[in-house]
Amino acid sequence: MSTTAPAPSPAFDPSRRLSPSAAAVLTFLSAACVLVLEIAAGRLLAPYIGVTLQTWTGIIGVILGGIALGAWAGGRAADRVGPETLIGPAFIAGGLAAMASVPIIGVVGPASRGLELPSVVLLAATGFFLLGLVPTRLLILATGALLVLIGAVVTAWLFRSRGAPLLAIIAAVVVAGATTAVPNPCERESRYYCMSVIVDRDYPAGRILVLDNLWHAFVDLEEPTRLQFGYIRWFAAAAEPLIETRGSDLEALHLGGGGFAFPRYLRAVAPGSSHRILEIDPAIIEIGRAELGLLLDDDLQVTLGDARISIEAQPTDGFDLIAGDAFGGLSVPWHLTTAEFLAEVDRVLRPDGRYVMNLIDRPALRFVRAEVATLRERFAHVVVLGLPSVIPTGHGGNVVLVASHVPLDVEQIRARSEELGETTRAIADRAELDAFVAGADVLRDDFAPVDQLIWE
């Protein structure tokens, strides 16, 4: 440590120094801006690489690495030229870099689709509440502009100069203009998703709902019984016995709205059936009504809120069928997978009802195995449905689990799946299930590493 104070810059006005309170305010504002940018980065990257544990690991790692590198480099520079010389330029540089991240990712992002952690770190390097109020790009630009403005004001005051601050503001305007030239991949944006609806090239009435970087649903506006996605066909096959026996009296609870393909299907094949949808994102409802043929009425209603909370208000033994189709990126939200949550599912499900659940997993199927083990602890009968290339181990993809307290006719489910156009491999035999889940942990509220199970 040097005991000699660094010589101030010749341009610095030594009569002007920051008071301790002013320095504290600047520190608070810079930290707040870093937090906002860290949260906004997840939404900025989501259209290209999704929102997964890897995404956030990369973002947080880059942010922490940047803070450490900045503290080291800034400390060395301050020892040499004095801290007052660096405060304003540091804010300006940080603001311009934040604003520039939008056009940079807009250019680099499309080339990184499908890549994993290296791309997350690459893209991340180049207030949840606020994200619900303003678009992500606007939030990042506003944060960057605030940093530039703070830096310009501090520089002008400390150096009694107008030239450098003016150049910084001009640079900010130029970078902001570049951002508007980069197309936004989001048709619309919510607090949770970057959302768009694509018209299917093969079916003029077909619509594909894209959330972040994943196709979440296909709906045919003219024919709701047209099911294009395999997991929805497995849902339909598993529900067939209930449709036959309950008919118009069928009552279903849907965990997650998505494109509303399954409730629309059930209403078409079981007219008069009633449906309650638990959906966390109001924008999903809006886009469903505007573009996906969703019609809400007395028999199809939506409860807004987290399904883990909303299910507590549902009546005991209130539903014949419960469909779990809630996702955050590739994974089911962990708190909708645990034994404690399944206890609530069991409570609201009628004794002879069925619970169907859609999952996505990688080839080892570690998450699927854990969820099957968790379901078997609660339900007497569990069936695993997937493509022959996926289960018991294969390429990874969608897997549907069916659970009930009464025996399930596996051959009927498989035959109906084939009728709907989906080749199906089923695991239902007790000995085969024992082998399938061997070594898998039961997921509980205090231990449900869903993302880790999928990605490790």
RAWOKA-V833133 format. One line per field, one symbol per residue. ss: DSSP state (@ for helix, = for strand, . for the rest). phi: phi as a letter, one per 40 degrees, with the letter a starting at -180 (. if undefined). psi: psi as a letter, one per 20 degrees, with the letter a starting at -180 (. if undefined). A space follows every 50 residues. Layout:
# RAWOKA-V833133
ss: ???
phi: ???
psi: ???
This chain:
# RAWOKA-V833133
ss: ...................@@@@@@@@@@@@@@@@@@@@@@@@@@@@@@. ..@@@@@@@@@@@@@@@@@@@@@@@@@@@@@.@@@@@@@@@@@@@@@@@@ @@@@@@@@@@@@....@@@@@@@@@..@@@@....@@@@@@@@@@@@@@@ @@@@@@@@@...@@@@@@@@@@@@@@@@@@@......==....======. .....======..=======.........@@@@@@@@@@@@@@@@@@@@. =====.....@@@@@@@@@....======..@@@@@@@@@@.....=..= ====..@@@@@@@.....======...=..=..@@@..@@@@@@@@@@== ===========....@@@@@@@@@@@@@..======..........==== ====.....@@@@@@@@@@.....===..@@@@@@@.......=..=..@ @@@@@.
phi: .ccbcccccdcccccbbccdccccccccccccccccccccdccccdcbbg bbdcdcccccccccccccccccccccccccbgccccccdccccccccccc ccccccccddcbcgcbddcdcccccc.dccccbbcdcccccccccccccd ccccccccbfbbccdccccccccccccccccccccccabbcbbcbabbcc ccbdccbbcbbfbbccabbbccbcccbcccccccdccccdccccccfccc bbbbchcfcgcccccccccbdgcbabbbbcbcccccccccbbgcbcacca bbbcicccccccccccfcbcbbbcabbbgcbcddcbbcdcccccdccccc dbcbbbbcbbacdcfccdcccccccccbbcbbbbbacdcbbcaacgicbb bbbacbdbccccccccccccgbcbbbbacdcccdcccdgccccbdcaacd cccccc
psi: pqipqqpqqhipoiioqprhhghgghgggggghggghgghhghhhgihja orhgghggggggghhgggghggghgghhhgiphhhigghgggggghgghh hghghhghghijpircghhggghhg.ngghhihqqgghgggggghggggg hgggghghilqhgghghggghhggghhhhiipqpipgrpahhqoqqpppp hhohjpppppodjqohqpqohhniioohpghhhhggghighhghhhciip pqppnpgcjkgghhghhgimpiqqpppophohhggghghhijjpopahio qpoprphhghhhiqqpliqhppoolpqociqpphijirhghhhgghgipq hjaqpqppqprrhikhggghhghghhhhqhppppprqhigqhqciqbppp ppqriqqpnghgggghghhijopppqohpghhhghhjpiqqpprhjnmmg ghhgi.
